[in-house]
Amino acid sequence: MTERVNAFVVVLEDTIRSDDAEDIIRLLSLIRGVSSVRPVPEDMSSVIARDRARTELRGQILDVLGLGRT
């Protein structure tokens, strides 16, 4: 049986200013079948999660290079 889809989530490469997002919102709204496009504001938990991921990746790179974590 085929599953039905009722929404898509688009994740941006990086956080952008809301006024810079207006063109993206407008373009996504032009796609046939799109009912609404709403930006998701950045919150502190996403800032923390990104920083932790960056720190973990930095540690993994140092481990691969044999430099250990500092």
Backbone hydrogen bonds, N-H to C=O, Kabsch-Sander energy under -0.5 kcal/mol:
donor,donor_aa,acceptor,acceptor_aa,energy
10,V,8,F,-0.5
11,V,9,V,-0.5
12,L,10,V,-0.5
21,A,17,R,-1.2
22,E,18,S,-0.5
25,I,21,A,-2.6
26,R,22,E,-2.5
27,L,23,D,-2.5
28,L,24,I,-2.7
29,S,25,I,-1.9
30,L,26,R,-0.7
30,L,27,L,-0.9
31,I,28,L,-1.2
34,V,31,I,-2.1
35,S,33,G,-0.6
46,S,43,D,-0.6
47,V,43,D,-1.6
48,I,44,M,-2.6
49,A,45,S,-2.5
50,R,46,S,-2.3
51,D,47,V,-2.1
52,R,48,I,-2.6
53,A,49,A,-2.3
54,R,50,R,-2.3
55,T,51,D,-2.4
56,E,52,R,-2.5
57,L,53,A,-2.5
58,R,54,R,-2.4
59,G,55,T,-2.1
60,Q,56,E,-2.3
61,I,57,L,-2.4
62,L,58,R,-2.3
63,D,59,G,-2.3
64,V,60,Q,-2.3
65,L,61,I,-2.1
66,G,63,D,-1.0
67,L,62,L,-2.7
68,G,62,L,-0.9
